[in-house]
Amino acid sequence: MEEVTDAIDRAAPEHFTQAPPKSAQAQMRALVRAAKGDKKAVAERLGIDPNTVRRYLKGERKHPRAALREALHRELQKVWQPGIRRQARKKAATTGGITVEVWAYFGYTAPIGTTDEARLRHLTVHLPPQWAERLFAAQDEGASDQKMREIMAEGFQEVYFKDGGRAQGLEVEFTGIQAIDVQY
């Protein structure tokens, strides 16, 4: 499961200037346009047969089942208004940073006499632009969710746990995400 990547993707729609299409035919048309006409690639992303894509494009089918309706919505959110998405990400990576709200288990590697046992924490942390830039770059390169977690853990470590150099030698492990939300 790609929890961190999905959380970053879920943050993009708040920056959209136009609502995505509502009808299945218009949604399918937008996905095919984003895939540069590759109906087979769209079918693979949605988990359906390429002929089904063709039927929706022609208007032969109009009412998708629940699973396809959810897949259409999810995939359209990923490709809708790419220019607006790029601008918002650039702003976050250069000036704004990102805010991460997470329920997850955090463990530590720290000096003797401190507790290093992982425990569930609810954190809301604003990560500066350099962390947003690293996360976006890793996502664009197709990094695994584990790599994304490592980058985010480093950000939490520096910004929240070390608080600007307070706890030298502390290393944070970020595991067991219960819920995560990102805003930029």
C-alpha positions as CSV (number, residue, x, y, z in Angstrom):
1,M,0.0,0.0,0.0
2,E,1.4,3.4,-1.0
3,E,0.2,5.4,2.0
4,V,2.6,8.4,1.8
5,T,2.3,8.7,-2.0
6,D,-1.5,8.5,-1.8
7,A,-1.6,11.2,0.9
8,I,0.5,13.5,-1.3
9,D,-1.8,12.8,-4.2
10,R,-4.9,13.5,-2.1
11,A,-3.6,16.9,-1.3
12,A,-3.6,18.1,-4.9
13,P,-7.3,18.5,-5.5
14,E,-7.6,21.4,-3.1
15,H,-5.6,23.5,-5.5
16,F,-7.7,22.7,-8.6
17,T,-9.4,25.7,-10.3
18,Q,-12.0,23.6,-12.1
19,A,-14.0,20.6,-11.0
20,P,-13.2,17.3,-12.7
21,P,-15.8,15.9,-15.1
22,K,-18.8,14.1,-13.5
23,S,-20.0,11.7,-16.2
24,A,-18.2,8.4,-16.8
25,Q,-17.8,9.3,-20.5
26,A,-16.1,12.6,-19.8
27,Q,-13.9,11.1,-17.1
28,M,-12.8,8.3,-19.4
29,R,-12.1,10.9,-22.2
30,A,-10.0,13.0,-19.8
31,L,-8.0,9.9,-18.7
32,V,-7.4,8.9,-22.3
33,R,-6.3,12.4,-23.2
34,A,-3.9,12.4,-20.2
35,A,-2.5,9.1,-21.4
36,K,-1.9,10.6,-24.9
37,G,-4.5,8.4,-26.5
38,D,-3.3,5.1,-25.0
39,K,-6.6,3.4,-24.2
40,K,-4.8,0.2,-23.2
41,A,-2.8,2.0,-20.5
42,V,-6.0,3.6,-19.2
43,A,-7.6,0.1,-19.1
44,E,-4.6,-1.2,-17.1
45,R,-4.8,1.7,-14.6
46,L,-8.5,1.1,-14.1
47,G,-8.2,-2.7,-14.0
48,I,-10.7,-3.2,-16.9
49,D,-10.7,-4.5,-20.5
50,P,-9.7,-2.1,-23.2
51,N,-13.0,-2.7,-24.9
52,T,-14.8,-1.3,-21.9
53,V,-12.8,1.9,-22.2
54,R,-13.9,2.1,-25.9
55,R,-17.6,1.5,-24.9
56,Y,-17.5,4.4,-22.3
57,L,-15.8,6.7,-24.8
58,K,-18.5,5.9,-27.4
59,G,-21.3,6.4,-24.9
60,E,-22.5,2.8,-25.1
61,R,-22.0,2.5,-21.4
62,K,-22.9,5.2,-19.0
63,H,-23.2,3.9,-15.4
64,P,-20.1,2.2,-14.1
65,R,-20.2,-0.2,-11.2
66,A,-19.0,1.0,-7.8
67,A,-15.4,-0.3,-8.1
68,L,-14.9,1.3,-11.6
69,R,-16.6,4.5,-10.4
70,E,-14.1,4.7,-7.5
71,A,-11.1,3.9,-9.8
72,L,-12.2,6.5,-12.4
73,H,-12.4,9.1,-9.6
74,R,-9.1,8.1,-8.0
75,E,-7.1,8.0,-11.3
76,L,-8.7,11.2,-12.6
77,Q,-7.6,13.0,-9.4
78,K,-4.0,12.0,-10.3
79,V,-4.0,13.5,-13.7
80,W,-6.5,16.4,-13.6
81,Q,-5.0,19.9,-14.1
82,P,-1.3,18.9,-14.3
83,G,-0.2,22.6,-14.6
84,I,-2.0,23.6,-11.5
85,R,-0.6,20.6,-9.6
86,R,3.0,21.5,-10.8
87,Q,2.5,25.1,-9.6
88,A,1.3,24.1,-6.2
89,R,4.1,21.6,-5.8
90,K,6.7,24.1,-6.9
91,K,5.4,26.7,-4.4
92,A,5.5,24.1,-1.6
93,A,9.0,23.0,-2.6
94,T,10.4,26.5,-2.8
95,T,8.5,28.7,-0.2
96,G,5.6,27.0,1.6
97,G,6.6,23.5,2.7
98,I,4.1,20.9,3.6
99,T,2.0,20.0,6.7
100,V,1.7,16.4,7.6
101,E,-0.8,15.1,10.1
102,V,-0.1,11.5,11.0
103,W,-1.1,8.7,13.4
104,A,1.8,6.3,13.4
105,Y,4.3,4.4,15.4
106,F,7.6,6.2,16.1
107,G,10.6,4.5,17.5
108,Y,14.0,5.9,18.3
109,T,17.7,5.0,18.3
110,A,19.0,7.1,21.1
111,P,21.6,7.2,23.9
112,I,21.4,4.8,26.9
113,G,18.8,5.7,29.5
114,T,16.1,6.8,27.0
115,T,13.2,4.8,25.8
116,D,13.5,3.5,22.3
117,E,10.3,1.5,22.2
118,A,8.0,2.5,19.3
119,R,4.7,4.0,20.4
120,L,1.7,5.4,18.6
121,R,1.8,9.2,18.3
122,H,-0.5,11.7,16.7
123,L,1.6,14.5,15.1
124,T,0.9,17.5,13.0
125,V,4.2,18.9,11.8
126,H,5.0,21.5,9.2
127,L,8.0,20.4,7.2
128,P,10.0,23.2,5.5
129,P,10.3,23.4,1.7
130,Q,13.5,21.3,1.4
131,W,11.6,18.3,2.8
132,A,8.7,19.0,0.4
133,E,11.1,19.2,-2.5
134,R,12.8,15.8,-1.5
135,L,9.4,14.1,-1.2
136,F,8.1,15.4,-4.5
137,A,11.4,14.5,-6.3
138,A,11.3,11.0,-4.8
139,Q,7.6,10.6,-5.9
140,D,8.4,11.8,-9.4
141,E,11.2,9.3,-9.6
142,G,8.8,6.5,-8.7
143,A,10.4,5.8,-5.3
144,S,8.9,3.1,-3.1
145,D,6.6,4.0,-0.2
146,Q,9.4,2.8,2.1
147,K,11.8,5.5,0.6
148,M,9.0,8.1,1.0
149,R,8.6,7.1,4.7
150,E,12.4,7.4,5.2
151,I,12.4,10.9,3.9
152,M,9.4,11.9,6.0
153,A,11.0,10.3,9.1
154,E,14.1,12.4,8.5
155,G,12.0,15.5,8.3
156,F,10.1,14.6,11.5
157,Q,13.4,13.8,13.2
158,E,15.0,17.2,12.3
159,V,11.9,19.4,12.7
160,Y,9.9,17.8,15.6
161,F,12.1,15.4,17.6
162,K,15.5,17.2,17.4
163,D,13.8,20.6,17.4
164,G,16.7,22.3,15.6
165,G,19.6,20.4,17.1
166,R,18.3,19.8,20.7
167,A,18.7,16.0,20.7
168,Q,21.9,15.0,19.0
169,G,22.4,11.4,17.9
170,L,18.6,10.7,17.9
171,E,17.4,8.7,14.9
172,V,13.6,8.2,14.3
173,E,11.9,5.2,12.8
174,F,8.5,5.8,11.2
175,T,6.3,2.7,11.0
176,G,2.8,1.4,11.3
177,I,0.9,4.3,9.8
178,Q,-2.7,4.3,11.0
179,A,-3.7,7.5,9.2
180,I,-1.9,10.2,7.2
181,D,-2.9,13.5,5.6
182,V,-0.7,16.0,3.7
183,Q,-1.5,19.6,2.9
184,Y,0.6,21.9,0.7
